[in-house]
Amino acid sequence: MATSPIKFGTSGWRGLIADDFTFANVRLAVTAIAEHAKAKAKEPTILVGYDTRFYSEEFSQLAVDILQHHAVRTLLCETFTPTPAVAFEIMRRKLDGAINFTASHNPAQYHGLKFSSSDAGPALPEVTKDIEARAAQLAANGGVPPLPPGALNSGRGEKVNLRENYLKRLEDPTFPKRISRRCAKPWLIPKRPRGWPPMATPIDSASSIATARGFSRT
């Protein structure tokens, strides 16, 4: 029996580009997620986001094609998007989840896939175990072949820009209080001095570039 390469860690599945993280393995992972989503909701809607890593846009379009092939409605971010913005959009639209192509803080030779459930947080172990089991079954059956040419780059996925709604929420003066009420340790959330704009300390990838360009109002 073939061993599935799809193993979720602390926050998603990651691998070396062209070694572990390949189009064949992405097909496995996304197909398993599509099956999981269809098992949870009759007509699920999944957001697909990505960062600035190598081939992120191509992996994202492949995910859209696969999801739509399995009758899952998709929303595709029209540009690279920070993970918190993806999480906020899940909650704002009441989506069934999101696939986000990012390897977070890992070196550039890595890529990754995060799946967030309808609560906008990283998928819980019972969810990732179900996805892993589905991926293992697919691998045992010979993997997931490429989609037929007519199903590629279908263009039916609605493209969305998360910038304005996300920044609007960050600028809401009541937002930190709402986070504090939901946080187990609200005293860890720093208070922003009156008159100071929202701030962030991005590490790399989509967050750093988005802060400097696409997600800033400077």
Secondary structure, 3 states (H helix, E strand, C coil): CCCCCCCCECCEEEEEECCCECHHHHHHHHHHHHHHHHHHCCCCEEEEEECCCCCHHHHHHHHHHHHHHCCCEEEEECCCCCHHHHHHHHHHHCCCEEEEECCCCCCCCEEEEEEECCCCCECCHHHHHHHHHHHHHHHHCCCCCCCCHHHCCCCCCEEECCHHHHHHHHCCCCHHHHHHHHCCCHHHCCCCCCCCCCCCCCCCHHHHHHHHCCCCCC
